[in-house]
Structure formats: structure tokens, C-alpha cells
């Protein structure tokens, strides 16, 4: 088949690779100048399937309200708020009940564990290495954090995830550069989880897809489709008909689908990161840590350290929230003071995560002939990309995917 893919973030590039691997003729359209320039550009890089859970969970509405006036809040609401943001929040509230959360969590983790397996399979074929490190440590500052994580640990046990509850002293042995003066009651150590450079892997995967015959058209914005011919794509200076179109365009996907009568409640929830050179690797993290109180991750990516976090609803994509940045710098200084050279070459990033209110991505046939969907991965695009791409490629080929794909379809929004 001659297949077009809209979007060259990590999800779009992984989809291009899997479809080209299956022998399809693939063309990827991307409005930016290269791959992984949007939400995939500077994420935390954490690959921890057991921690891929829906943001819509019992108790979360109260936590969000409690964070509204906090100086170092993991969740923020910014102005302006669009009507679509308010509608998204209403749907999110409905998805916070225990039964819905349990079902969505199971779907997300099934896909996340499969995705890590698929990433390892794909990476093993590559001639190039990418920046990655083994192990993930969730830091518990005090008794409150230790109590909060217990329900999540029950989920990890149920899923068969290997983890160890360790003391503060043991955590410091795992990550020797942790600041001694910062109180640390204990930690959760996940030795099989890892950190990897998402954008670097996307570039390698692009090259592999091109070797298989895929073509990439950068700096190209595809116009919204006509309902009569949705697989005929048009852009400034050109048009082409395809046998199928796969939409992986992040937060822009909703506007592209609207003329086809498809309405997906996809909204941007902004995240932040700071990346800087490590002057001395021994004073930075060996792999990745998560501060449970502030929901901030600190990752080692080669000779750089990256601190990432925050979930911001509303606001403008080009407006940097000073408080969000202060929280990142505070957490970095709390745990790894001096690990980042902040005097020059600092990369500050704000990215629009394409979030759905209930959690799992939309994956599969759209109901419109020839149009397929792989979108709405939120803050877990890196953790879900390779698995989502393989599932979709199998669906397009008419094969049964390796995992149960029930619950990922667009049908769950049509029924409401």
C-alpha cells in the first residue's frame, strides 16, 4: 500500500518504520524541519512501563485543587483557558472514578510493556547506539510520599514488575551523587526500567525507515482534508492521493479530523524541561530518578543532565511559566547540586503533550475509509511509541496484534 503519515514525532517515526518494515510505500509529512521537534523533543526520557498510568485517577481532582496555590505544584492551571480545555476537564473528572481508572490503567500498561519489548527488538537491529542507561529510582522524601505510593506498588506487584522498596541509605548507594543534606526516607528502585534519549532514537529510526524506502517531507503542512476524498492530501505546492493516511500529528490532530466529522477530545497539557552539560559525571545521576513529591524527573543523557516535569493546563505555547521553571531548578538543586553547568548552553523547553481525558491513546481505524489513527499518547509518547506503531501496522495488514487492542479505538468517544 501507498501510505501517508502525518507527523514525525516519535510516534509518527516509529509508525513509518514499522509500515516500511512491512513493505509498504511510506511518505511522512512534517510541518517542522526535522523529526521529534514537538512533544518528543526534550522529554524526560524515562521508560518505566509500570509507572505509565492515567492522569485521571481517584483522588486526583482534590490533589489538583490543592496544588492551585502551591508555589512548587506538579499540576498548574494557566490563563487563558479555552472552552475546549473546560470540556476536556469535565470528561477528565468523569474518568476519575475507580472502575474507569482501573480499566484504563490496564490498557495503558499492557501497551507500555509491549512497547518496551518492541523498542528493544527494533534497537537490536540498528547499527547505532543511542544514549540510554539502566535503572529508575523514585525518591520518597517523607512518610507522606511513602504512604501515597502504596496503591501504585500494589499495581506493580499485580503486573509482575520487578521493584525493591529501599531505605534512604540504600537509595544513596544506588545513586551516590544524591545530596546528603536533603531528607530522604526511602525510595522505590526499578532495576529493569531505563532512561533513553527519545529524540536521538527518533533520528536513528528515521534513518532506518529511509533505508527501507520511506520518504520524509519536512517543512510541509498538510491542509485539512475534504470529506469526499480524505486520503487525497493537499499542501502548498502539491497534492497526492494515497491508499491510506495515518494521523500521528499530536495536538494538531483534532483540527485535521474535524472536517471528517470525527471529534477527539485532544488538548495540550504542557510540560517543561531543562537540559545542560554535566561538568563532572560523578556528581550527576547514573540513570533516572523521580521526585515523588514534585513529580519531577532527573535523567542522565550521555554527558548531559535533564530535569523535566510539570503538567500545565491552559496558557499559551510560547509563554514560559516562571514558577514551573523554579520548581525544576529547586528539585535539581535538592538532589544533584552542581550537576548541571547552568552558566551557558542551557536548553529550556516547553512542549505540548497531546492528552486525552481518560488516558489510553486512540489507536486503529477511524471509521472513515482509509484513515487510521495513532494519537493522544500524552506524556507517555516515548514509552508507548514502538508498541503503538507495531499494533497499528498489524491492524493495517489485517493481522491480529500481539496484544489485545480492545479499548484503544475511537469508538469510546463516539458512544458519548
N, C-alpha and C positions, 0 to 999 in steps of 0.2 A: 504493500500500500504506500501511497504518497501522503505523508502525514506532516502537518504543520504543528509546531509547538509555540505557544505564546508565552514568553517569559523565560529568562535564562538565569534565574536564581538557582540555588542548589536543587530544588525540586524539579525545575524545568530541565536542567542539565542532566540530572540523573535519569529523567524520563527519556531524554534524547538518546542517552547511551543505551538504555535497555531496549528501546524500539529499534535503534540501529543494530544492536547486537542480534535482534530477532530477524534482521534482514530487510527492514522497511527503509524506504527512502524518506529521510527526515530533514526538515528545514526548521530552524529555530529563529524566531523573531524576538528581538530585544530592543527596548527603547533606549537603554544605556549603551555605553561604549564598550562594555565587556561583560563577562559573566559575574554573577554574585555581587552586583553593585548596590542592591537594595537591602532587604532584611537579612540577607545571607552574608553581608559584607564583614561585619565585625561583632558577631555574636560571641557568647561566652565559650563556645566550642565544646561544651560538655556533652558526653554521650553516656547517659545514665538511664537506661530504659525503665528501671523501677521507679524513677522519680518523674517520669512523664505521666502527669495526671491532669485531669480537667481543672481549670481555674474555677469553674462552677462547682462548688462543694458545700456540704452542710457547714454552717457557721461562717462562711466567707462573707456574706453581706454585713454581719456585725463587725468583722475584722476590718473591712473596707471603711465603714463608718468611723471606727475607732482610729483609723490612720489619717483621716482627713485633715486634722490639725497638727499631726505629729511632724516634727522637724525632719526626722530621718525615716520617712514612710516608704515601705516597699511598693505601695499602691497609691497613686495620685489621680485626682480628677482635675483637669485643667480647662480653662476657658480659651476659646468658645467651645461650647458643647452643641453639636448638631442634633437635629431631631432624630436622625438615624442612630446617633450614639444613645439617646434616651430609649429608643425602641430596642436597640441591642441589649441595653441594661435590663429592660423588662424581661426579655427572653432569657437572659442570664440568670435572673432571680428565679424564674420557673425551673431552670435546670439545676438549681442548688439543692433540690430535695434528695434524700438519701438514695432512693431507688434509682433515679435517673443518673446520679453521680456514679453509683456502683457499676451500672451498665456501660456508661461512657468511659470510665476508668479501665474496665476490662478490654474494651475495644482499642483504646489508645495503647495500652501496654502490650497487647497482642501484636499490634503493628510495630511498636518500638523494638521489641525483642527480635522480631523477624528482620527489621531494618538493620539492626546492628549485625546480624548474621550475614545479611546480603552485602552490607558495606565491606565486611571482612573478605567475602568471596570476590567482590569486584576489585578491592585494593590488592588482593593477592595476584591478580592478573597484570597489574601495572608494573612498568619498568621503573617508575619513580616512587620515592618515598615522600610522604608529607609529614609535617610536624604533628607528632602525636605523643602522648605519654599515658601511662597506665595508672589507675587508681583514682579514687574520688573520696573526699573526706568532708562530711557535713559537721560543722562546728556548732557545739551547743554551749552557749555562754553560761547558762544557769539552769536552775530547776524548771523554770517556765518552758524553756526550749526543750528540755528533756521530756517534759510532760506532753508538749504539743506533738512531738514526733512519734509517739507511741502508736496511734492508729495507723500511721504510714508504715511503721515497722511490721505491723500485723499483715498488711497488704504484701510487703516484700516477702515475708515468710510464706504466705499463701502462694505467691508466684515462684517460689523456689530461688529467690535471689540470694546470692552469697553476700553476707554483710556481717560485721562484727561491731558490737557496742563496746567502745573502748573508753578508758579514763582519759583525763586531760593529759596526764603524763605519757600515756601510750600514744595519744594523738601527736604530741610533740616529738616523739621518736619517729613517727611516720613522716611528719613534716618538720624537720629540725629547725627551720628558719622562723617558725611561728614566734611572735613577740612574747617573751616570758611574762611581761607585766600585765598583759590582757587576760582577765579572768576566763578560764576555760574549764567547765565542769567535766565535759566529755565530748565524744564525737561518734559518728557512725561512719565506719570505714567500709567502702565498697571496692574491694580489690580488683574486680573484673570490669568495673566501669573505667572510662577513659576520657581524655581530652584530645581533640583533634582540630586542626586548622581548617574550618569549613570552606573558606574562600580558596585556599590553596588546593584543597581537594577538588573543588569545582573546576578550577583551571585545568588540573590534570585530567579530570573526567571529560572536559570539553575536548582536549587533545585526543583522548581515546575515542570519543564519539566521531570526531572528524576523521580519524584513521579508518573508522568503519563506514565512512561515506556521508556522515551528517554535515549539513551546511548551517552556518550561523550568519544571520543578517543583523548586525548591530546598528545602533542609531536609527532604528526603524520602528515607528509607532503604527501599529495596525489599527485601522478605524473600526468603529463598532459595526457589527455585521448587519446585513439585511435579512429579514425573517424569511424571505423567499429563497435565499441562497447562502446559508450560514457558513458553508465551507469554501466560499469564494472570498478570499481575503483581499482587502484593498489597503494600500498605503500610499503616501505621497510619491508619485512617480511610478507606481506599478500595481498590478493585481494578478492573482493566480488562483485557480481552483484546485482544491486538494480533496483526496478521498476522505480524510478525517482531520479534525482540528482538536488538539489537546490544550486546554486552558490551564496555565500554571502562572498566572500573571499577578499573584499577590493581591494587594488591596485594590488594584485596578480591575480585578476580575468581575466585580459586581456590576460596574457600569457597562462592561462589554456584554454581559449576559442579559441585561435588562431589555434590549430590543427583541430578544428571542422569547420574551415572556417568562424568563427564569429569574427568580428573586432569591438570592442567597444573602442572609444577614451577616455580611462580612464587614468588619470595621477595623481600622488601625488601632492597635494598642502599642504605644511607643516604648521602646527600651533604649537604654544608654550604655555606652562602654567607653573606657579609656585604655589605650594601649601605649606602652612605652618600652624602651630598651632597658634590659636588666644590666646594670654595670658589673655586677658580680652574681653569677647564677646561684651561688651558695646562699644568698640572702633572700632568694625568692622561693616560690612553691616548686616542689618537684613535679607535681601534676596539677590537680584541680581541687579547690576547696570551696565550700559553700557556707556562708554565714547564715545560719537558720533564722536568727532574729531579724536581719535586714534583707534577707533573700538576695544577697549579692554574692556572685561567684568570682573567684580569683583563679586565673588559669595561666599555666606556663605554655607559651607557644614558641618553641625554639629559644631564641635569645631575647624574647620579649615577655612581658607580663601583661595580662589583660584583666581588668576588673569590670564586671558587667552586671547590670541589674535594672530595677525599676519597672513598673507597669503603669503607664500613663494613659488615661482615657481622655479624649478631647484634646484641645490645644491645636497648635499649628506645627506642621512637619519641620519648619525651619527655625522654630523657637526653642532654644536650649533652656531647660529648667535648671536654674542655679542650685536649687535645693537638691535635685536629683544628683547633680554633679558633686555637691558637697558630701552626700552620702557615700558615693563611690570612693572619694578620696579618704573619707573617715575610715571606712572599712579596710581599705588598703593599708592605711597607717596603723590601724589597730592590730593587724596581723603580720604585715610584712613591711615595716618601715624601711625606707631606703631601697626597696627592691626595684623601684622604677625611677629612671632618670627623667624627672619632670621639668628640667630646665630647657630642653629642646627636643624636637622630633616627636612630640606627643600627639597621638591621634585620638581626637574626640569624635564620637559617632552617636547619632540618634537614628534609629531605624523603626519603620512602621511594620510591626508584626501583623500579618493578616489573620485576625482572630474571629472565630465563630463562637457564639454564646455558649454552646454546650460542650465543646471540646474536640471531638474527633474531626478530622478533615473530611471534605467531600471528595469522594474518590469513585470514579466509574462513569457509566453512560449518563448523559444529561437528560435523555428523553427526546432531545432534538436530534434527528438523524445526522450522524457524522460528527457530533460534538461530544467530546469527553472532558471530564473534569478531574483535576488533581490540585486542590487548593484548600486554603483555610487551615494550615498547619500551625498557625500561631507562633509561639516562642519555641516550638519543637520541630521546626522545619529540618534542621540538621540531623536530629535524632530519628526522623521519620522518612526522610527523603528517599533513601535507597529501597526501603521496603515498599513505599507507596508506588515508586516507579515500576518495580517488578510486578506488583499486583495489577497495576493498570495495563502493563504490556501483556500480561497473561489474559486479562479480560478482553482486550482488543483482539487478541489472537483466538479467542473463543476457548481458551484453556481454563481449567479450574485453578485458581491461585493456590499457593502453598499454605495460605492461612485462610480462615473463614472471613470473607469480606462483608458479611452481614452487618448492617448498621452504618456503613460509610457512605451510602448512596444519598442522592439529593431528595429521595422520597421522604425523608424525615422532615423536610421543610414544606413539602407540598401538602402534607397531611394536616398542617396547622393553619 
